[in-house]
Amino acid sequence: MTLAIAKAAVVSDQASGQRALNLKMTPDSAKAFGDFTRANVRKVVDLSVDGAVVASPRLVEPILGGEVMLSGTFAPGELQRLAERISAGGAKVTVEVTAEQPL
């Protein structure tokens, strides 16, 4: 499924202290993503930007707020480049189920 992103920004992740990419979806996309995550709890999903996988989390619960934060090991400047590309409207952000794993 393709996500419509209203805002992309690099922020400080309070939990890890690392830099993170915060993606806020449009209201319609947030609802569709909430339904998608509700239907796919316990599954691994790939979040991709322009076809390149940037995260592959296992969904442990539905994500209903229309917002996701991506943190982890990224090359210097990569998060900022992703945020700028997504904010400019030129990037395609997608999510798809890749595997099902038991809890």
CYANA upper distance limits for C-alpha pairs under 8 A (distance plus 0.5 A):
  1 MET  CA     94 THR  CA      5.97
  1 MET  CA     95 VAL  CA      5.97
  1 MET  CA     96 GLU  CA      6.84
  2 THR  CA     92 LYS  CA      7.57
  2 THR  CA     93 VAL  CA      6.29
  2 THR  CA     94 THR  CA      4.80
  2 THR  CA     95 VAL  CA      7.05
  3 LEU  CA     25 MET  CA      7.49
  3 LEU  CA     29 SER  CA      6.23
  3 LEU  CA     33 PHE  CA      8.07
  3 LEU  CA     92 LYS  CA      8.23
  3 LEU  CA     93 VAL  CA      6.00
  3 LEU  CA     94 THR  CA      6.18
  3 LEU  CA     95 VAL  CA      7.98
  4 ALA  CA     25 MET  CA      6.22
  4 ALA  CA     26 THR  CA      6.32
  4 ALA  CA     29 SER  CA      6.12
  4 ALA  CA     93 VAL  CA      7.86
  5 ILE  CA     23 LEU  CA      7.03
  5 ILE  CA     24 LYS  CA      6.28
  5 ILE  CA     25 MET  CA      4.77
  5 ILE  CA     26 THR  CA      6.30
  5 ILE  CA     29 SER  CA      8.26
  5 ILE  CA     86 ILE  CA      7.87
  5 ILE  CA     87 SER  CA      8.23
  5 ILE  CA     93 VAL  CA      8.30
  6 ALA  CA     23 LEU  CA      8.22
  6 ALA  CA     24 LYS  CA      6.11
  6 ALA  CA     25 MET  CA      5.57
  6 ALA  CA     26 THR  CA      5.61
  6 ALA  CA     87 SER  CA      8.13
  7 LYS  CA     23 LEU  CA      6.49
  7 LYS  CA     24 LYS  CA      5.67
  7 LYS  CA     25 MET  CA      7.47
  7 LYS  CA     86 ILE  CA      8.42
  7 LYS  CA     87 SER  CA      6.54
  8 ALA  CA     21 LEU  CA      7.44
  8 ALA  CA     22 ASN  CA      6.18
  8 ALA  CA     23 LEU  CA      5.20
  8 ALA  CA     24 LYS  CA      6.93
  8 ALA  CA     83 ALA  CA      5.48
  8 ALA  CA     84 GLU  CA      7.91
  8 ALA  CA     86 ILE  CA      6.84
  8 ALA  CA     87 SER  CA      6.10
  9 ALA  CA     21 LEU  CA      6.30
  9 ALA  CA     22 ASN  CA      5.81
  9 ALA  CA     23 LEU  CA      7.32
  9 ALA  CA     80 GLN  CA      8.05
  9 ALA  CA     83 ALA  CA      5.85
  9 ALA  CA     84 GLU  CA      8.35
 10 VAL  CA     19 ARG  CA      7.12
 10 VAL  CA     20 ALA  CA      6.08
 10 VAL  CA     21 LEU  CA      5.16
 10 VAL  CA     22 ASN  CA      6.57
 10 VAL  CA     79 LEU  CA      6.99
 10 VAL  CA     80 GLN  CA      6.69
 10 VAL  CA     83 ALA  CA      7.14
 11 VAL  CA     19 ARG  CA      6.20
 11 VAL  CA     20 ALA  CA      5.84
 11 VAL  CA     21 LEU  CA      6.80
 11 VAL  CA     22 ASN  CA      7.07
 12 SER  CA     17 GLY  CA      6.71
 12 SER  CA     18 GLN  CA      6.34
 12 SER  CA     19 ARG  CA      5.12
 12 SER  CA     20 ALA  CA      6.37
 13 ASP  CA     17 GLY  CA      5.75
 13 ASP  CA     18 GLN  CA      5.93
 13 ASP  CA     19 ARG  CA      6.34
 13 ASP  CA     20 ALA  CA      6.21
 13 ASP  CA     69 MET  CA      8.43
 13 ASP  CA     71 SER  CA      7.94
 14 GLN  CA     18 GLN  CA      8.24
 18 GLN  CA     71 SER  CA      7.37
 18 GLN  CA     72 GLY  CA      8.03
 19 ARG  CA     71 SER  CA      7.01
 20 ALA  CA     69 MET  CA      6.64
 20 ALA  CA     70 LEU  CA      5.81
 20 ALA  CA     71 SER  CA      4.94
 20 ALA  CA     72 GLY  CA      8.03
 20 ALA  CA     79 LEU  CA      7.60
 21 LEU  CA     69 MET  CA      5.96
 21 LEU  CA     70 LEU  CA      5.50
 21 LEU  CA     71 SER  CA      7.02
 21 LEU  CA     79 LEU  CA      6.50
 21 LEU  CA     80 GLN  CA      8.45
 21 LEU  CA     83 ALA  CA      7.39
 22 ASN  CA     67 GLU  CA      7.62
 22 ASN  CA     68 VAL  CA      6.35
 22 ASN  CA     69 MET  CA      4.95
 22 ASN  CA     70 LEU  CA      7.02
 23 LEU  CA     67 GLU  CA      6.07
 23 LEU  CA     68 VAL  CA      5.82
 23 LEU  CA     69 MET  CA      6.80
 24 LYS  CA     66 GLY  CA      6.48
 24 LYS  CA     67 GLU  CA      5.01
 24 LYS  CA     68 VAL  CA      7.28
 25 MET  CA     29 SER  CA      6.27
 25 MET  CA     30 ALA  CA      5.84
 25 MET  CA     66 GLY  CA      5.79
 25 MET  CA     67 GLU  CA      6.63
 26 THR  CA     30 ALA  CA      6.43
 26 THR  CA     66 GLY  CA      7.96
 27 PRO  CA     31 LYS  CA      6.81
 27 PRO  CA     66 GLY  CA      7.73
 28 ASP  CA     32 ALA  CA      6.85
 29 SER  CA     33 PHE  CA      6.42
 29 SER  CA     66 GLY  CA      7.95
 30 ALA  CA     34 GLY  CA      6.52
 30 ALA  CA     64 LEU  CA      7.61
 30 ALA  CA     65 GLY  CA      7.38
 30 ALA  CA     66 GLY  CA      4.57
 30 ALA  CA     67 GLU  CA      7.96
 31 LYS  CA     35 ASP  CA      6.77
 31 LYS  CA     64 LEU  CA      7.77
 31 LYS  CA     66 GLY  CA      7.59
 32 ALA  CA     36 PHE  CA      6.61
 33 PHE  CA     37 THR  CA      6.55
 33 PHE  CA     63 ILE  CA      7.92
 33 PHE  CA     64 LEU  CA      7.99
 33 PHE  CA     66 GLY  CA      7.66
 34 GLY  CA     38 ARG  CA      6.51
 34 GLY  CA     62 PRO  CA      6.77
 34 GLY  CA     63 ILE  CA      5.91
 34 GLY  CA     64 LEU  CA      5.08
 34 GLY  CA     65 GLY  CA      8.01
 34 GLY  CA     66 GLY  CA      7.63
 35 ASP  CA     39 ALA  CA      6.74
 35 ASP  CA     62 PRO  CA      8.41
 35 ASP  CA     64 LEU  CA      8.48
 36 PHE  CA     40 ASN  CA      6.77
 37 THR  CA     41 VAL  CA      6.59
 37 THR  CA     59 LEU  CA      7.52
 37 THR  CA     61 GLU  CA      7.89
 37 THR  CA     62 PRO  CA      5.31
 37 THR  CA     63 ILE  CA      6.48
 38 ARG  CA     61 GLU  CA      7.58
 38 ARG  CA     62 PRO  CA      5.04
 38 ARG  CA     63 ILE  CA      7.84
 40 ASN  CA     59 LEU  CA      7.53
 40 ASN  CA     62 PRO  CA      8.50
 40 ASN  CA     97 VAL  CA      8.09
 41 VAL  CA     58 ARG  CA      8.28
 41 VAL  CA     59 LEU  CA      5.48
 41 VAL  CA     60 VAL  CA      6.09
 41 VAL  CA     61 GLU  CA      6.16
 41 VAL  CA     62 PRO  CA      7.02
 42 ARG  CA     58 ARG  CA      6.67
 42 ARG  CA     59 LEU  CA      5.79
 42 ARG  CA     60 VAL  CA      6.08
 42 ARG  CA     61 GLU  CA      8.28
 42 ARG  CA    100 GLU  CA      6.61
 42 ARG  CA    101 GLN  CA      6.18
 42 ARG  CA    102 PRO  CA      6.58
 42 ARG  CA    103 LEU  CA      6.77
 43 LYS  CA     58 ARG  CA      5.95
 43 LYS  CA     59 LEU  CA      6.23
 43 LYS  CA     97 VAL  CA      7.18
 43 LYS  CA     98 THR  CA      7.88
 43 LYS  CA     99 ALA  CA      6.05
 43 LYS  CA    100 GLU  CA      4.53
 43 LYS  CA    101 GLN  CA      6.08
 43 LYS  CA    102 PRO  CA      8.48
 44 VAL  CA     56 SER  CA      6.81
 44 VAL  CA     57 PRO  CA      6.10
 44 VAL  CA     58 ARG  CA      4.62
 44 VAL  CA     59 LEU  CA      6.77
 44 VAL  CA     97 VAL  CA      6.42
 44 VAL  CA     98 THR  CA      6.04
 44 VAL  CA     99 ALA  CA      5.49
 44 VAL  CA    100 GLU  CA      6.43
 44 VAL  CA    101 GLN  CA      7.55
 45 VAL  CA     56 SER  CA      5.85
 45 VAL  CA     57 PRO  CA      6.37
 45 VAL  CA     58 ARG  CA      6.85
 45 VAL  CA     59 LEU  CA      7.90
 45 VAL  CA     95 VAL  CA      7.00
 45 VAL  CA     96 GLU  CA      5.85
 45 VAL  CA     97 VAL  CA      4.78
 45 VAL  CA     98 THR  CA      5.77
 45 VAL  CA     99 ALA  CA      7.56
 46 ASP  CA     53 VAL  CA      6.60
 46 ASP  CA     54 VAL  CA      8.06
 46 ASP  CA     55 ALA  CA      6.40
 46 ASP  CA     56 SER  CA      4.96
 46 ASP  CA     57 PRO  CA      7.53
 46 ASP  CA     94 THR  CA      8.49
 46 ASP  CA     95 VAL  CA      5.99
 46 ASP  CA     96 GLU  CA      5.96
 46 ASP  CA     97 VAL  CA      6.92
 46 ASP  CA     98 THR  CA      6.96
 47 LEU  CA     53 VAL  CA      6.19
 47 LEU  CA     54 VAL  CA      6.43
 47 LEU  CA     55 ALA  CA      5.79
 47 LEU  CA     56 SER  CA      6.75
 47 LEU  CA     93 VAL  CA      7.72
 47 LEU  CA     94 THR  CA      6.29
 47 LEU  CA     95 VAL  CA      5.02
 47 LEU  CA     96 GLU  CA      7.41
 48 SER  CA     52 ALA  CA      5.59
 48 SER  CA     53 VAL  CA      4.61
 48 SER  CA     54 VAL  CA      5.97
 48 SER  CA     55 ALA  CA      7.64
 48 SER  CA     92 LYS  CA      8.41
 48 SER  CA     93 VAL  CA      6.15
 48 SER  CA     94 THR  CA      5.73
 48 SER  CA     95 VAL  CA      6.77
 49 VAL  CA     53 VAL  CA      7.01
 49 VAL  CA     54 VAL  CA      7.34
 49 VAL  CA     82 LEU  CA      8.42
 49 VAL  CA     91 ALA  CA      6.84
 49 VAL  CA     92 LYS  CA      6.09
 49 VAL  CA     93 VAL  CA      5.11
 49 VAL  CA     94 THR  CA      7.07
 50 ASP  CA     91 ALA  CA      6.18
 50 ASP  CA     92 LYS  CA      5.43
 50 ASP  CA     93 VAL  CA      6.92
 51 GLY  CA     92 LYS  CA      8.13
 51 GLY  CA     94 THR  CA      8.34
 55 ALA  CA     70 LEU  CA      7.64
 58 ARG  CA    101 GLN  CA      8.32
 60 VAL  CA    103 LEU  CA      8.34
 63 ILE  CA     67 GLU  CA      8.27
 63 ILE  CA     68 VAL  CA      8.47
 74 PHE  CA     78 GLU  CA      6.61
 74 PHE  CA     79 LEU  CA      7.45
 75 ALA  CA     79 LEU  CA      8.40
 77 GLY  CA     81 ARG  CA      6.74
 78 GLU  CA     82 LEU  CA      6.66
 79 LEU  CA     83 ALA  CA      6.62
 80 GLN  CA     84 GLU  CA      6.62
 81 ARG  CA     85 ARG  CA      6.59
 82 LEU  CA     86 ILE  CA      6.54
 83 ALA  CA     87 SER  CA      6.41
 84 GLU  CA     88 ALA  CA      6.56
 85 ARG  CA     89 GLY  CA      7.24
 85 ARG  CA     90 GLY  CA      6.54
 85 ARG  CA     91 ALA  CA      6.34
 86 ILE  CA     90 GLY  CA      6.67
 86 ILE  CA     91 ALA  CA      5.48
 86 ILE  CA     92 LYS  CA      8.08
 86 ILE  CA     93 VAL  CA      8.35
